[in-house]
């Protein structure tokens, strides 16, 4: 067993607690956010000890969740949000339980990196995430568009009107894989190659 049982059980128990609270607070459309989908995929990845699932989710989440962590940390120290997106963590109108549960955004990047370090990186991950985006983002665009899930209507939950909406979605589906998923993939390939060079497998 390459992933400890306590971690599998703990993450699964947390998801069981988190999911109904988030559903009640935000609604079913919220579970199409890549970060929320990631919680379920990570639970499956832990039990299956699947390099593919962790690689897939890392290409999706590492950059954005890390930016969330940076913005949250900067706001805690300075009171300012240099990036944005974590303002709700300081909003007294948002239940404290919701804000505490939302700290999964901070835990996800180190967990994904640790799992890839432990299990290895599957280079198909970025392709799986690209396909996921091609399926999920058009759904976000048409289903409950007022929530702007995954920024399918515009960045930072503000619908954009600079270009036609469908052209924006098309650009999103091309640019995000090219500028986020693939560079993350290349970084993880580099990381795992360095690991193999430093800690060669002895048969």
MOGI-V354959 format. One line per field, one symbol per residue. ss: DSSP state (@ for helix, = for strand, . for the rest). phi: phi as a letter, one per 40 degrees, with the letter a starting at -180 (. if undefined). psi: psi as a letter, one per 20 degrees, with the letter a starting at -180 (. if undefined). A space follows every 50 residues. Layout:
BEGIN
ss=???
phi=???
psi=???
END
This chain:
BEGIN
ss=....@@@@@@@@@@@@@@@@@@@@@@.@@@@@.@@@@@@@@@@@@@@@.. @@@@@@@@@@@@@@@@@@@@@@@@@@@@........@@@@.....@@@@@ @..@@@@@@@@@@@@@@@@.....@@@@@@@@@@@@@@@@@@..@@@.@@ @...@@@.......@@@@@@@@@@@@@@@@@@@@@@@@@@@@@@@@@@.. ...
phi=.cbcccccccccccccccdcccdccbgcccccddccddccccdcccccfb dccccdccccbdcccccdcccccccccbgbbcbghbdccbccccddcccc cccddcccdcccccccdcbhbbccdccccccdcccccccdcccfcccfcf fcbicfgbccbcbddccccccdccccdcbbccccdcccccccccccccbc cbc
psi=oipqhhgggggghghhggghggghghrhhhjiphhghhgggggghghilo hgghgghghghgghhghggggggghhgijqnhgrijhhijoiipqhhghg hiihhhhgghggggghhghrpoiighhghghgghggghghhholhiilpk kiiqqkkopqjgrqghhgggggigggghiggghgghhhggghggghhhmq po.
END
